[in-house]
Structure formats: structure tokens, C-alpha cells
Amino acid sequence: MVEILRAGLYDSIQDLGRYGYQHFGVPISGAMDHYSAKLANAILGNTDHAAVLEFTLLGPKLKFHIDTAICITGMVSKPQINGESIENGRYALVKKDDVLSFGKKKLGCRGYLAVMGGFQTEQVMGSRSFYGSITNQQRLRTGDVLQVSNMPVKRNRSNTILKTPRSHFESDKLHVFKSVDFELLNHYQRNVLFNNKFTISKDSNRMAYQLEETLENNLNSIITAPVLPGTIQLTPSGQLMLLMRDGQTTGGYPRILQLSEMAINRLSQKNPDEKIQFKIVIL
């Protein structure tokens, strides 16, 4: 078991998401940064879909009640076991009664803690990902106890560190594809989209990222249609809404762009007031 001694700012259990239920209005959910979550699992030898603990801006303080192995990826925030520093991207052993804590955020926005065999929380519709109206919890709280696998721990693993490139956190370029309503945009609107930088709003979360700058909009609303994580919608007020992992499954605003999978991952590591720029991918 793993005990939450002190919850972080927004901690949840996530895997790669809940697929096949979007026609019922169930969001896909899952880790905001698939790249970092899968990297942590790969270092431990877990499957890609093994559940991880996702934390945002401020990491939790955890006590382990079992011998196991862990790996931390994503946000860089000086993790420590019993006060001794460990590095992101490295296989690390923990023993019963060890305490894991995190320092001040240095880089990125979301971090991932993987344990050997994955967190064994409730599985709903084929996924352990938290989502408020689907699972019993939306976030982890102080005092929660998480079940983990008791599979044998390999103690002779390599000390190799797999570091995430700094560009994953620092690059402001997000690759996008033209979406189904892109052709409704005029030349001026397209020029603004691809020749300006946009500022991430404080009103950004797991459902959607919003941008401070607006885009002049005289387009009509569309008949409600399917949307996906990464769909960029243009609202009547001219605001750009970038749907994320917990985003709705349908929408009535023009779908002008679609973020690439890696762009979603990188965007999830951006903090409010950071700048981004769209780069079109020509197929």
C-alpha cells in the first residue's frame, strides 16, 4: 500500500484513458502527458497502460507500506526518499516505511509517479483513470491509501537515466493539423493563427486549455458534432478552446485545428502565462 501523508495541489490516478464509451458522453480522460507516463512505466518494465499517479505543480508526500520500485517523470521538482534526492527518469527502490516527497517545481507542470506493476485502484469501463462522474474520486486526498502490486522487485536494474528533452517543457511550438472546419476561416484569421504567439490562460485545466488572445470570429455555430482531445474550437467570442484529456465528447463550435498527440503532451506541461505558437503540419 501507499499512503497519502499530504496531498499535492491536484493528484489523481491515470492510465492511458477510457476508450469506446464516447458515444455515451464519457470522456477519454487518462494521463495529460502520455509521453511522460509511458516513459515512467517503461523504465519499470510495466505495460504502457499501467496506472500512474499524476500530480500538478506541487507533488504529494507519500509513505510506502511495501517494498517496491518507482520511477518519476514529467515535471522536475526535486523528489526525495527519506530526505535523499533521487532523479527523474531513473529506476529507484523503495522499502517499507520509506517516505517520498517533492520540492519546489523547477520545470514543467505535471509529474508522474509509476510503481512496479502499476497502482491497483478501481477499474471502471476498462480504465483506472479518475473522472468525477465516472469514478468514486476525482482527486486524491490526504489520508487516502492506494493499493499497489506486490510483484517481485528487481534489485539489479541498470542505473541508466532516461532524461526527458528540455524541449518537451520549453519549446513553444505546437504542431497542429487542419480540422474539419478549418476551411471556414478567412485569410486574415489564418494569418493571425500561424503568425502570432498565444498566452495560456489561468482558466486552463484537464478539460481544456484556454488562451488569453482572441481571434476575430464571424463564423456561425455548427450542429453539435464529435470532438476529441486536442480539438481546437473557436467560440463565438473569438476565444480558442484547446480540448484536453477530460474534454467533452461533442461540441457546437467550429473545429478549426487538431493538436498532434505530442502537442497535447507538451501543452500539458505548460503553465499559465506561458506562450505557445501553432505550426501547421501539411499532409
Beta strands, then each sheet from edge to edge (+ up, - down):
strand 1: 2-6
strand 2: 11-14
strand 3: 52-56
strand 4: 61-64
strand 5: 68-76
strand 6: 80-81
strand 7: 84-85
strand 8: 92-94
strand 9: 99-101
strand 10: 107-115
strand 11: 145-146
strand 12: 173-178
strand 13: 198-199
strand 14: 208-210
strand 15: 225-226
strand 16: 231-234
strand 17: 240-243
strand 18: 250-251
strand 19: 255-259
strand 20: 275-280
sheet 1: 7+ 6- 9+ 4- 1+ 11-
sheet 2: 2+ 3- 10+ 5- 8+
sheet 3: 13+ 20- 12- 19+ 16- 17+ 14-
sheet 4: 15+ 18-
end
